[in-house]
């Protein structure tokens, strides 16, 4: 079992656990739009096709990967977190900030872990 995938309590008096480092790094990468989506790879001249391989409807940018793709919408609904798709701004940074400001600690933890699973399943 990969210990990074477990909830870890680091002795805080509050008794709260922390997110694994790999998830925190992914959140940072997403927030700065450094995620290697097909749109970002095309910008760097690494890829030529930018259409989302999951839904085949629009270009795959960071916002589409995690929020707009119909496949991802189903994931948020199944997690009882459909509210995270209600934000209308097209900026990933503002979306993350919006979710973090409105969710409970548990919802934010689930949200961050879901981003990890979404990205991992894409690759």
HELIX and SHEET records of a PDB file:
HELIX    1   1 UNK A    3  UNK A    5  5                                   3    
HELIX    2   2 UNK A   21  UNK A   31  1                                  11    
HELIX    3   3 UNK A   38  UNK A   43  1                                   6    
HELIX    4   4 UNK A   62  UNK A   63  1                                   2    
HELIX    5   5 UNK A   64  UNK A   68  3                                   5    
HELIX    6   6 UNK A   70  UNK A   78  1                                   9    
HELIX    7   7 UNK A   82  UNK A   85  5                                   4    
HELIX    8   8 UNK A   92  UNK A  102  1                                  11    
HELIX    9   9 UNK A  105  UNK A  122  1                                  18    
SHEET    1   A 2 UNK A   8  UNK A   9  0                                        
SHEET    2   A 2 UNK A  17  UNK A  18 -1                                        
END                                                                             
